[in-house]
Amino acid sequence: MDEDDEKVTDVRDRIEQGEYQVEPRAVADAILRRLRQLAAVRSERVGTRERAWAREQRLQMRCSYPESAPSPSVKTTSAGPARTRPTAVMSSVIARLASALSTVLQPDPGTQTQSS
C-alpha cells in the first residue's frame, strides 16, 4: 500500500470514529492551490499563436483566457449608494376611467365566452 492509500485509510478511520477535525485554513489553501494549477494549465493550453489568431478573427478570449492580471476598474460612478429623485404614482383621470370601465365590463362569473 502506498503513502496516499495509507493517508486515505487513516482519514476514513478517523471520520468513522468521529475523531477527524476539519482544518478550514488547510482546506482553503488546497482549494486556492488547485485553482492556481488549473489557471496555469489553461494559460499553457492557450498560447501566443492562439491568442493572435483569436484577435485576427475578432473572437472573444479576454475573459476566458486573460493575458495578464485584471486591469483597474474604469467605473466612473461613486462607490456609495446612488441618489434618485423620489417618484410617486399619480392616478390620472384616464387611468381611473379605464379601471372603472374594465370593472364594469367584466363578464359575470356564471357565464362562459366562446370564440370561433
PyMOL commands that set and color helices and strands:
alter all, ss='L'
color gray80, all
select helices_A, chain A and resi 3-16+24-45+48-56+93-104
alter helices_A, ss='H'
color red, helices_A
deselect
rebuild
show_as cartoon
